[in-house]
Amino acid sequence: MSNAPHVEIDPAAFWRDPYPALAAMRREHPIAYVPQLGATLFTRRAHIVELEKLTEVFSSHQPQGLMNRLMGHNMMRKDSSPASSVGRAAAMATPTGARPPATTSPRSTA
């Protein structure tokens, strides 16, 4: 459970248009726990940029999350676990010596 200020939302209104609630949170409580979502939200870009790098604290690993239930576990959401490093390396691998094709003509600006 988060020790951030608790902010209540109307879930139906939030799903229809989250921007008014997010704007209010950004003004009043830029880091807020929303019980209806079961999540702590960071509403300012500066916080997100700084804190998203702390994967030992903030992880996208949500085994029971909606994305996992609908589509299975996504390689991009595995953070920095050893298993994900292997999968990422395999996905990024290129044949030895492979290079991107050279550009032979300028791109059209039309």
N, C-alpha and C positions, 0 to 999 in steps of 0.2 A: 504494500500500500504506500502511496506517495504521501510525503509530508507537505506537498505544495498546497496552496489554497484550493478548497473544493469549490467548483463552479457547477451549478445545476443548469442543464439545458433541456429544452423540449425536443426529444429525439425526432419526432415527425417533422418539426420545423427545421431542425438541423440537417436532416437528410434532404429535404426539399431545397434549402438554401443555407449552407453553413456560414456564409460570409458575414452576416450581421453578428452572429454569436462569436465568431473568430475575431472580428474587429473589436467587440466589447472586451474580450479576453486580452487582446493585445494592449488595449488602453489600461485596463484595470488590474489584470493578473496575467502577465505574459507567459508565465509558467503556471499551469493550473491542472489539477486533477479533476476529471469529469467522470463522476460515478456512472452515469448512463452509458458511457463508452468503456468504462473499466480501464481508462488510460490517462496518462499524464500528457498534456499537450504543450508543446513549445510553439508559440505563435509569432515570435520575432526571428527573422532570418539570422541575425547575429548569434542568437542562442543555438539555433539549429546547426549552423556551420561549425560552431565550436564543439557542441555536445555530441553530434553524430559520430565523431571520431572516437568517442569513449565506448567502444563496443563491449568492454568488460562490464559497463554499467547499463548501457542502452543497446539492447540487442533486438534485431528483427526476427529472432527465432521465436516463432509462435506456433508450436505443433498443433494446437487446437484452433488456430486462427481461420477465418473464413477462406482466405486464399488457399491454404493448405487443404482444407476440406473440399473445396471446389475443384482445384487443379493439381493437387499434389505438391510436394515440396519443391520449391523453385531454387535453382542453383544460386541466383542472385541474392537470395535472402538468407544464405547460410553463414554470413559474417566471415570470420577468419578461422573457422575450425579447420583442423588438419584435413578432414574429409572434403571440405569445400575447396581447399587449396589444390587438391588433386584434381577435382572436377574442373576448376577454373583453368588449371594448367593444360588439361586435355582440350578444353574448348578453345584456348588461345594458341595451341601448338600449330606450327607450320612446318612443312617439310624442311629439312636441313638445306640452308642456302636459299630458300625461297625469298624473293623480294617482291614488293608491290610493282606492278607494271609502271614503266616510265611514261610520263605524259609526253605525247608526240606532237600535240597541237594545243594552242591555248583554248581555254574554255570559252564558249560563247557567252556573251553577256546579254544576248537578246532575250 
